[in-house]
């Protein structure tokens, strides 16, 4: 999985946030899977 664009570099209020973009070729299931993986890897 490749990460998105780190928003903190341009927007100091968005620490630990990233921008992701998807095309119509990505299925809802694959996006949901990515979300689940990111939730599991999140550390406070």
ABEGO torsion letter per residue (X at the ends): XBBBBBAAAABAABBGBBBBBBBAABBAAAAAAAAAAAAAABBX
